């Protein structure tokens, strides 16, 4: 099965040439189903037609309206913008402009709309990492009330919220749904399955390190494997060029912060035990009290942002970037570094955002002639401070968000579009293009059973119970836009050598606490906002159970690996 974005844009081009408002109705809907969707849907032909009829009828009051929505630039959203948006316009008569910009820019636009009240976009696809922000500020429409109130007439009876796999991440402690998932992707360990199973590589590794080459369970094994492959001659496998045992990125850019808040710290073992996020201390190192009110970030207030586990995490990242990664990686961003493993010179990556699986699948360098991958995906290894029951990985859940500052009729029209691009009608096809699963019905679709062996474990992961242990940022974070920018600025100082990891994290936690203190003084979040702890001797907190954890005398643990095939078998 060959699916790519270019093959799905012909219909969009045809739609654009027809004069979209005049070309709206069931005839256009059926043309879209036949040309674009075919059998790539979870709905029967009768259900497809009924779904289309509902969208046509519900959109009538908004025909001719022009709306603007925005999302970050990834393959899934490119498909929505270039294919689904023009189709929706043709079918409903609602003129949709779906802008694609950087994730940091999405957050900035959202923050500007929150602060100014100006309606910049009629809907945003923004990460569920902002759930704590949305819940506390109450500037977005909670969808639970919206679907029963002003949005009732434009809420599809076939939405089927129970079919979405990520709504637990977009539901606040008040039990209300604040965002509708549009795409999800996890951070997983990525490695060259062919290199790891080569007899010479296995023998040489066993002789040098004294244990079997396999999927690393902990960071100690990851480090050994990185050292083993960096600079290794793989000409006996027909591989030419310089080989590297690690891939990462280090440019002082907003995406650098995501690398750490997106579970790098939790994999190191910084936060508390708990799923989907550690409580009372999460993977940002922010502690909350029993009322979910933030009380501190630095160890002196019970936080863990500058604790030994966090220092260990940043220190290892810098060391591996310098020793085992391509020299250019230190100057790369998230989007620049993501496709590099597809070029065929990387042995493993601690965690890969699975949104970069599409370029892997399209790469001749890392795919076999029969369409099966030379690589595999597995759970990421964890650091020496990690304990059973702690968060093991990050899952991005980009979700539709309706601001209260958006006029009701525009929000209603945008909500129709949001439901269209997440519907069972189109989600199977969309997921084949972007590989960012949001619906159980899509994950279980027979077309993904047929394609599973070509996706390196991605389908196996999403069909396994293991997927529930990967989660986004939780509700401990009261203002994601303000706090997130502090991470890349301070971590960037450590990456450049301007500060030691300890100095950078001391500065980071102090900066976070200044934001928390301002929120407390302003009182803008009411009884959901921060109530800061008094500072104490850090040892007082180290002596208590849970995070923050005192520095270990020995941060070099016994390396451990596991057979990939045994690992996957355990998921079944």
C-alpha positions as CSV (number, residue, x, y, z in Angstrom):
1,X,0.0,0.0,0.0
2,X,1.5,3.3,-1.1
3,X,0.1,6.4,0.5
4,X,1.6,9.9,0.3
5,X,0.4,13.5,0.4
6,X,1.1,14.2,-3.3
7,X,-1.3,11.5,-4.4
8,X,-4.2,13.0,-2.4
9,X,-4.0,16.6,-3.6
10,X,-5.5,16.2,-7.1
11,X,-9.0,16.4,-5.7
12,X,-8.1,19.5,-3.7
13,X,-6.8,21.2,-6.8
14,X,-9.9,20.3,-8.7
15,X,-12.1,21.7,-6.0
16,X,-10.2,24.9,-5.9
17,X,-10.8,25.5,-9.6
18,X,-14.6,25.0,-9.4
19,X,-15.6,28.1,-7.4
20,X,-16.2,26.4,-4.1
21,X,-19.3,28.1,-2.8
22,X,-21.3,27.2,-5.8
23,X,-20.1,23.7,-5.7
24,X,-21.6,22.5,-2.5
25,X,-23.8,19.6,-1.7
26,X,-24.2,15.8,-1.8
27,X,-22.9,15.4,-5.4
28,X,-19.6,17.0,-4.3
29,X,-19.6,14.9,-1.1
30,X,-20.0,11.7,-3.1
31,X,-17.3,12.7,-5.4
32,X,-15.0,13.3,-2.5
33,X,-15.8,9.9,-1.0
34,X,-15.2,8.1,-4.3
35,X,-12.0,10.0,-5.2
36,X,-10.3,10.5,-1.9
37,X,-11.7,8.1,0.7
38,X,-12.7,5.0,-1.2
39,X,-12.6,2.1,1.4
40,X,-10.3,3.9,3.8
41,X,-13.0,4.6,6.3
42,X,-14.5,3.0,9.4
43,X,-18.0,3.7,8.1
44,X,-20.2,1.7,5.8
45,X,-21.4,3.3,2.5
46,X,-24.8,4.0,4.0
47,X,-23.2,5.6,7.1
48,X,-20.8,7.7,4.9
49,X,-23.7,9.1,3.0
50,X,-25.7,9.9,6.2
51,X,-22.7,11.6,7.7
52,X,-22.2,13.7,4.7
53,X,-25.8,14.7,4.6
54,X,-25.6,15.8,8.3
55,X,-22.6,18.0,7.6
56,X,-24.4,19.6,4.6
57,X,-27.5,20.3,6.5
58,X,-25.7,21.6,9.7
59,X,-23.6,23.9,7.6
60,X,-26.4,25.6,5.7
61,X,-26.7,28.6,8.1
62,X,-23.0,29.3,7.6
63,X,-22.8,28.9,3.8
64,X,-20.4,31.6,2.4
65,X,-18.8,32.3,5.8
66,X,-15.0,32.6,5.7
67,X,-13.2,31.1,8.7
68,X,-9.6,30.8,9.7
69,X,-8.0,28.0,11.7
70,X,-4.4,27.2,12.5
71,X,-2.2,24.3,13.4
72,X,1.5,23.4,13.5
73,X,3.2,22.1,10.3
74,X,3.3,18.3,10.4
75,X,2.2,15.8,7.7
76,X,-1.2,15.3,9.3
77,X,-2.1,19.0,9.2
78,X,-0.7,19.4,5.7
79,X,-3.2,16.8,4.6
80,X,-6.0,18.6,6.4
81,X,-5.0,22.0,5.0
82,X,-4.4,20.9,1.4
83,X,-7.0,18.2,1.0
84,X,-9.7,18.1,3.7
85,X,-10.2,21.9,4.0
86,X,-10.9,22.4,0.3
87,X,-13.2,19.4,0.3
88,X,-15.1,20.7,3.3
89,X,-15.5,24.0,1.6
90,X,-16.8,22.4,-1.6
91,X,-19.2,20.2,0.3
92,X,-20.5,22.7,2.9
93,X,-19.9,26.2,1.3
94,X,-18.0,27.3,4.4
95,X,-14.7,28.9,3.2
96,X,-11.9,27.5,5.4
97,X,-8.4,28.8,5.5
98,X,-6.3,26.3,7.4
99,X,-3.0,28.0,8.2
100,X,0.2,26.0,8.9
101,X,2.8,27.6,11.1
102,X,5.4,26.5,13.7
103,X,4.2,25.1,17.0
104,X,5.9,27.9,18.9
105,X,4.0,30.4,16.7
106,X,0.7,28.6,17.3
107,X,1.2,29.0,21.1
108,X,2.2,32.7,20.6
109,X,-1.0,33.4,18.5
110,X,-3.1,31.7,21.2
111,X,-1.4,33.6,23.9
112,X,-2.0,36.9,22.0
113,X,-5.7,36.1,21.6
114,X,-5.9,35.3,25.3
115,X,-4.3,38.5,26.3
116,X,-6.0,40.9,23.8
117,X,-9.4,39.3,23.4
118,X,-8.9,39.9,19.6
119,X,-10.2,37.0,17.5
120,X,-7.1,36.0,15.6
121,X,-8.2,32.5,14.7
122,X,-11.7,30.9,14.9
123,X,-10.1,27.6,16.1
124,X,-6.7,26.3,17.1
125,X,-5.1,22.9,17.0
126,X,-2.9,23.3,20.0
127,X,-1.3,20.7,22.3
128,X,-3.2,19.3,25.2
129,X,-0.1,20.4,27.2
130,X,-2.1,23.6,27.7
131,X,-4.9,21.8,29.5
132,X,-3.8,23.3,32.9
133,X,-3.7,26.7,31.3
134,X,-7.2,26.4,29.7
135,X,-8.8,25.0,32.9
136,X,-7.4,27.7,35.1
137,X,-7.9,30.8,32.9
138,X,-11.3,29.7,31.6
139,X,-10.7,31.5,28.3
140,X,-11.6,28.6,26.1
141,X,-15.1,27.0,25.7
142,X,-15.3,23.8,27.6
143,X,-16.6,21.4,25.0
144,X,-18.8,19.5,27.4
145,X,-21.0,22.5,28.0
146,X,-20.6,23.7,24.4
147,X,-22.0,20.5,22.9
148,X,-25.0,20.7,25.1
149,X,-25.5,24.5,24.7
150,X,-24.5,26.9,21.9
151,X,-22.8,24.0,19.9
152,X,-25.7,21.5,20.2
153,X,-27.1,22.1,16.7
154,X,-23.6,21.8,15.1
155,X,-22.4,18.7,17.1
156,X,-22.6,15.5,15.1
157,X,-24.6,12.7,16.5
158,X,-21.9,10.4,15.2
159,X,-19.0,12.2,16.9
160,X,-18.6,9.2,19.3
161,X,-16.3,10.7,21.9
162,X,-15.7,7.2,23.4
163,X,-13.9,6.2,20.2
164,X,-11.2,8.8,20.8
165,X,-8.1,7.5,22.6
166,X,-6.9,10.8,24.0
167,X,-9.8,12.5,25.7
168,X,-8.5,11.7,29.1
169,X,-5.6,14.1,28.3
170,X,-8.0,16.9,27.3
171,X,-10.3,16.6,30.3
172,X,-9.6,18.8,33.2
173,X,-9.9,18.0,36.9
174,X,-13.4,19.5,36.8
175,X,-14.5,16.6,34.5
176,X,-15.1,18.9,31.5
177,X,-13.7,18.2,28.1
178,X,-11.8,21.3,26.9
179,X,-10.2,20.1,23.6
180,X,-11.0,17.6,20.9
181,X,-8.0,15.4,19.8
182,X,-7.0,15.9,16.2
183,X,-3.7,14.0,16.1
184,X,-1.6,12.0,18.5
185,X,2.0,10.8,18.3
186,X,4.3,9.3,20.9
187,X,8.0,9.6,21.7
188,X,9.4,6.1,21.3
189,X,12.9,4.6,21.1
190,X,14.0,4.1,17.5
191,X,16.8,1.8,16.3
192,X,18.2,0.0,13.3
193,X,16.8,-3.5,13.7
194,X,19.0,-4.8,10.9
195,X,22.2,-3.5,12.5
196,X,21.3,-4.8,15.9
197,X,20.6,-8.3,14.5
198,X,23.8,-8.6,12.4
199,X,25.9,-11.5,13.7
200,X,29.2,-9.6,13.6
201,X,27.7,-6.6,15.4
202,X,26.2,-8.8,18.1
203,X,29.4,-10.8,18.6
204,X,31.6,-7.7,18.7
205,X,29.2,-6.0,21.2
206,X,29.1,-9.0,23.4
207,X,32.9,-9.2,23.5
208,X,33.3,-5.5,24.2
209,X,30.6,-4.9,26.8
210,X,29.8,-8.3,28.2
211,X,26.1,-8.4,27.5
212,X,23.8,-8.9,24.5
213,X,23.1,-6.1,22.0
214,X,19.4,-5.4,22.2
215,X,16.8,-2.7,23.0
216,X,18.2,-0.7,25.9
217,X,16.1,-0.9,29.0
218,X,18.1,1.8,30.8
219,X,20.3,4.8,29.9
220,X,23.4,2.9,30.8
221,X,22.8,0.4,28.0
222,X,21.8,3.2,25.6
223,X,25.1,4.9,26.3
224,X,27.1,1.7,25.6
225,X,25.3,1.2,22.3
226,X,25.8,4.8,21.3
227,X,29.5,4.4,22.0
228,X,29.7,1.1,20.1
229,X,28.1,2.3,16.9
230,X,29.6,5.8,16.7
231,X,32.4,5.6,14.1
232,X,31.8,1.9,13.5
233,X,32.7,0.4,10.1
234,X,29.6,-1.2,8.7
235,X,30.9,-1.9,5.3
236,X,30.4,-5.6,5.9
237,X,26.7,-4.8,5.7
238,X,27.1,-2.6,2.6
239,X,26.7,0.6,4.6
240,X,29.0,3.5,3.7
241,X,29.7,6.8,5.4
242,X,30.1,7.8,9.0
243,X,27.9,6.1,11.5
244,X,26.5,7.8,14.7
245,X,25.1,6.1,17.8
246,X,22.8,8.9,18.8
247,X,20.6,11.6,17.3
248,X,19.3,14.7,19.0
249,X,19.2,18.5,18.6
250,X,20.5,21.4,20.5
251,X,19.8,24.8,18.9
252,X,18.5,27.5,21.3
253,X,15.0,27.5,19.9
254,X,11.5,26.9,21.3
255,X,11.7,23.3,20.2
256,X,14.7,22.7,22.5
257,X,12.4,23.1,25.5
258,X,10.0,20.5,24.3
259,X,12.8,18.0,24.3
260,X,12.9,18.2,28.1
261,X,9.3,18.9,29.1
262,X,8.2,16.2,26.7
263,X,9.2,13.6,29.1
264,X,13.1,13.6,28.9
265,X,13.1,14.6,32.6
266,X,10.5,12.0,33.6
267,X,12.4,9.3,31.7
268,X,15.4,10.3,33.8
269,X,13.3,9.8,36.9
270,X,12.8,13.4,38.1
271,X,9.1,13.4,39.0
272,X,6.8,11.4,41.3
273,X,5.2,8.0,40.6
274,X,1.8,8.4,38.9
275,X,0.0,8.2,35.6
276,X,-0.8,10.0,33.4
277,X,1.6,12.3,35.2
278,X,3.5,12.3,38.5
279,X,1.8,13.7,41.5
280,X,2.5,15.9,43.4
281,X,5.6,16.6,41.4
282,X,5.3,16.3,37.6
283,X,7.9,16.1,34.7
284,X,8.4,19.8,34.7
285,X,9.5,19.6,38.4
286,X,6.5,21.7,39.5
287,X,4.8,20.6,42.8
288,X,1.1,21.0,43.4
289,X,-0.9,20.7,46.7
290,X,-3.9,18.6,47.3
291,X,-6.1,21.2,45.5
292,X,-3.9,21.1,42.3
293,X,-2.5,24.5,43.1
294,X,1.2,25.0,42.1
295,X,3.4,25.5,45.2
296,X,7.0,25.5,43.8
297,X,9.5,24.5,41.2
298,X,12.9,24.7,43.0
299,X,13.9,22.0,45.5
300,X,13.7,24.6,48.3
301,X,9.9,24.7,47.8
302,X,9.5,21.0,47.2
303,X,9.9,21.1,43.4
304,X,12.4,19.1,41.3
305,X,13.3,21.3,38.4
306,X,16.8,21.8,39.7
307,X,17.1,18.5,41.6
308,X,19.9,15.9,41.0
309,X,17.7,13.9,38.6
310,X,17.2,16.9,36.4
311,X,20.9,17.8,36.4
312,X,21.7,14.2,35.5
313,X,19.2,14.3,32.6
314,X,20.6,17.5,31.0
315,X,24.2,16.4,31.6
316,X,23.6,13.1,29.8
317,X,21.8,14.8,26.9
318,X,24.7,17.2,26.3
319,X,27.3,14.5,26.7
320,X,25.6,12.2,24.1
321,X,25.0,15.1,21.7
322,X,28.7,16.0,21.8
323,X,30.1,12.5,21.7
324,X,27.8,10.3,19.6
325,X,25.7,12.6,17.3
326,X,26.4,14.2,13.9
327,X,28.3,17.5,14.5
328,X,25.5,19.5,12.8
329,X,22.9,18.2,15.3
330,X,23.9,20.7,18.0
331,X,22.7,23.5,15.7
332,X,19.4,21.8,14.7
333,X,15.8,22.3,15.7
334,X,13.1,19.7,16.2
335,X,11.9,19.9,12.6
336,X,15.4,19.8,11.2
337,X,16.6,16.9,13.3
338,X,13.5,14.7,12.9
339,X,14.2,13.4,9.3
340,X,17.9,12.7,9.9
341,X,17.5,9.0,10.9
342,X,15.8,8.5,7.5
343,X,19.2,9.3,5.8
344,X,20.6,6.0,7.0
345,X,23.6,6.9,9.2
346,X,22.0,6.8,12.7
347,X,22.0,3.6,14.9
348,X,19.5,4.6,17.5
349,X,17.6,7.6,18.9
350,X,16.5,7.9,22.6
351,X,13.1,9.1,21.6
352,X,11.7,9.8,18.2
353,X,8.5,11.8,17.8
354,X,6.5,9.2,15.7
355,X,5.2,12.1,13.6
356,X,8.5,11.5,11.7
357,X,7.6,8.0,10.8
358,X,6.2,9.1,7.3
359,X,9.7,10.3,6.1
360,X,11.2,7.0,7.4
361,X,8.6,5.0,5.4
362,X,9.4,7.1,2.3
363,X,13.2,6.6,2.6
364,X,15.0,4.0,0.5
365,X,17.9,4.2,2.8
366,X,16.0,2.7,5.8
367,X,13.4,0.6,4.1
368,X,13.8,-2.9,2.4
369,X,12.8,-3.5,-1.2
370,X,9.7,-5.4,0.0
371,X,8.4,-2.3,1.9
372,X,9.3,-3.5,5.4
373,X,11.5,-1.3,7.6
374,X,15.1,-1.8,8.5
375,X,14.2,-0.1,11.8
376,X,11.9,-0.6,14.7
377,X,10.2,1.4,17.4
378,X,10.2,0.4,21.1
379,X,9.7,2.0,24.6
380,X,12.4,4.5,25.5
381,X,14.9,3.5,28.1
382,X,14.8,5.2,31.5
383,X,17.5,6.8,33.7
384,X,19.0,5.8,36.9
385,X,16.6,7.9,39.1
386,X,13.5,6.3,37.4
387,X,11.2,4.1,39.5
388,X,8.5,1.6,38.6
389,X,5.2,3.5,38.2
390,X,6.8,6.8,37.0
391,X,5.9,8.3,33.6
392,X,7.8,6.5,30.9
393,X,7.2,8.6,27.8
394,X,5.4,11.6,26.2
395,X,2.5,11.6,23.8
396,X,1.6,14.7,21.8
397,X,-2.2,15.3,21.5
398,X,-2.8,18.2,19.2
399,X,-6.4,19.2,19.9
400,X,-9.1,21.5,18.6
401,X,-9.6,24.4,20.9
402,X,-12.4,27.1,20.7
403,X,-11.6,30.4,22.4
404,X,-14.4,32.3,24.2
405,X,-13.3,35.4,22.4
406,X,-14.3,33.9,19.0
407,X,-17.9,35.0,18.0
408,X,-20.4,32.2,18.4
409,X,-21.3,31.8,14.8
410,X,-17.7,31.6,13.7
411,X,-16.9,29.1,16.5
412,X,-19.9,27.0,15.3
413,X,-18.6,26.9,11.8
414,X,-15.1,26.1,12.9
415,X,-16.5,23.3,15.2
416,X,-18.1,21.7,12.1
417,X,-14.7,21.7,10.3
418,X,-13.0,20.3,13.4
419,X,-15.5,17.4,13.5
420,X,-15.1,16.8,9.8
421,X,-11.3,16.4,9.9
422,X,-11.6,14.1,13.0
423,X,-14.6,12.1,11.9
424,X,-14.7,8.3,11.4
425,X,-15.5,9.3,7.8
426,X,-12.0,10.6,7.0
427,X,-9.8,9.5,9.9
428,X,-8.6,6.2,8.5
429,X,-7.3,7.8,5.4
430,X,-5.9,10.8,7.3
431,X,-4.1,8.4,9.6
432,X,-2.6,6.5,6.7
433,X,-1.1,9.8,5.5
434,X,0.1,11.2,8.8
435,X,0.3,8.1,11.1
436,X,-1.0,10.1,14.1
437,X,-3.8,8.0,15.6
438,X,-6.7,9.4,17.5
439,X,-9.5,6.8,17.1
440,X,-9.7,3.2,18.3
441,X,-11.8,2.4,15.2
442,X,-8.9,3.6,13.0
443,X,-6.2,1.7,14.9
444,X,-8.2,-1.5,14.6
445,X,-9.1,-1.0,10.9
446,X,-8.1,-3.9,8.7
447,X,-6.1,-1.7,6.5
448,X,-3.7,-1.1,9.4
449,X,-3.6,-4.8,10.1
450,X,-2.4,-5.2,6.5
451,X,0.1,-2.4,6.8
452,X,1.4,-3.1,10.4
453,X,4.6,-5.0,9.3
454,X,5.6,-2.0,7.3
455,X,5.5,0.5,10.2
456,X,8.1,-0.9,12.5
457,X,6.0,-1.5,15.5
458,X,3.9,1.7,15.5
459,X,0.6,-0.2,15.0
460,X,1.6,-2.8,17.5
461,X,2.3,-0.1,20.1
462,X,-1.0,1.7,19.6
463,X,-2.9,-1.6,19.8
464,X,-1.1,-2.5,23.0
465,X,-2.0,-1.6,26.6
466,X,1.4,0.0,26.8
467,X,0.2,3.1,24.9
468,X,-1.7,4.4,28.0
469,X,1.6,5.0,29.9
470,X,2.6,7.7,27.4
471,X,1.0,11.0,28.2
472,X,1.2,14.8,27.5
473,X,2.0,17.5,30.0
474,X,-0.6,17.4,32.8
475,X,-2.5,19.9,34.8
476,X,0.3,21.0,37.1
477,X,1.3,23.6,34.6
478,X,-0.8,26.8,35.1
479,X,0.4,28.9,32.2
480,X,2.1,26.8,29.5
481,X,3.0,29.7,27.1
482,X,4.8,31.7,29.8
483,X,6.6,28.8,31.4
484,X,7.5,26.9,28.2
485,X,9.6,29.7,26.9
486,X,11.8,29.6,30.0
487,X,12.9,26.1,29.3
488,X,14.5,26.6,25.9
489,X,16.2,29.8,27.0
490,X,17.8,28.3,30.1
491,X,18.5,24.8,28.7
492,X,20.1,26.6,25.7
493,X,22.6,28.2,28.1
494,X,23.6,24.7,29.2
495,X,23.8,23.4,25.7
496,X,26.1,26.2,24.6
497,X,28.3,25.9,27.6
498,X,27.5,29.3,28.9
499,X,26.3,27.7,32.1
500,X,26.7,24.3,33.8
501,X,23.6,22.1,33.8
502,X,23.1,22.9,37.6
503,X,23.4,26.6,37.0
504,X,21.0,26.5,34.1
505,X,18.4,24.6,36.1
506,X,18.8,26.8,39.1
507,X,18.0,29.7,36.9
508,X,15.1,27.9,35.2
509,X,13.4,26.9,38.5
510,X,13.8,30.5,39.8
511,X,12.3,31.9,36.6
512,X,9.4,29.5,36.8
513,X,8.8,30.5,40.4
514,X,8.7,34.2,39.5
515,X,5.9,33.4,37.0
516,X,4.1,31.4,39.6
517,X,4.5,34.2,42.2
518,X,3.1,36.8,39.7
519,X,0.1,34.6,39.0
520,X,-0.4,34.2,42.8
521,X,-0.3,38.0,43.4
522,X,-2.5,38.8,40.4
523,X,-5.1,36.2,41.5
524,X,-6.3,35.8,37.9
525,X,-6.7,32.0,38.3
526,X,-8.8,32.3,41.5
527,X,-8.6,29.3,43.8
528,X,-7.0,27.2,41.0
529,X,-3.9,29.4,40.9
530,X,-0.5,29.1,42.6
531,X,-0.1,29.3,46.4
532,X,3.6,29.2,46.9
533,X,5.4,27.2,49.6
534,X,7.9,28.9,51.9
535,X,11.5,28.1,51.1
536,X,13.2,25.5,53.3
537,X,16.5,23.7,53.5
538,X,16.5,21.4,50.4
539,X,17.5,18.5,52.6
540,X,14.1,18.8,54.3
541,X,12.5,17.8,51.0
542,X,15.1,15.1,50.1
543,X,14.4,13.4,53.4
544,X,10.7,13.1,52.5
545,X,9.2,10.4,50.4
546,X,8.9,11.0,46.7
547,X,10.3,13.7,44.5
548,X,12.6,15.6,44.7
549,X,15.2,12.8,45.1
550,X,18.7,13.2,46.7
551,X,21.7,12.7,44.5
552,X,22.8,9.1,44.2
553,X,26.3,8.2,45.1
554,X,26.6,6.2,41.9
555,X,24.7,7.4,38.8
556,X,26.2,4.6,36.6
557,X,23.8,1.7,36.9
558,X,24.2,-1.9,35.5
559,X,23.3,-1.8,31.8
560,X,20.3,-3.9,30.7
561,X,18.9,-4.8,27.3
562,X,16.0,-6.9,26.1
563,X,15.2,-8.7,22.8
564,X,12.9,-6.6,20.6
565,X,10.9,-9.6,19.5
566,X,10.3,-10.7,23.1
567,X,9.3,-7.1,23.9
568,X,6.7,-7.0,21.2
569,X,5.4,-10.4,22.1
570,X,4.7,-9.1,25.6
571,X,2.4,-6.4,24.1
572,X,0.1,-9.0,22.6
